Amino acid sequence: MTNAEKLKNFLELEILPDLEVAIDELFGAIDKAKKASKEQKDDLEELRDMRTECFAIIQEIDRDELEDEEIDELLSELVASKSED
């Protein structure tokens, strides 16, 4: 398996599901409070931006637009950040 495939799988199977859960939980908290705080709005925007970026990276992988070095760096950063959680 190439690093591009590993990165795509990691994004699809690990990162995106985690982002979806976080977004859903935040929506639940906002719904329960009936109003979103400034912090919640900022967090929601950040999570949505991260999700959008993940989808963009997957599309770039599918179109073979990323250099091997970029793929290696992204994979390393994402695995490291996931390990910190």
Secondary structure, 3 states (H helix, E strand, C coil): CCHHHHHHHHHHHHHHHHHHHHHHHHHHHHHHHCCCCHHHHHHHHHHHHHHHHHHHHHHHHHCCCCCHHHHHHHHHHHHHHHHHC
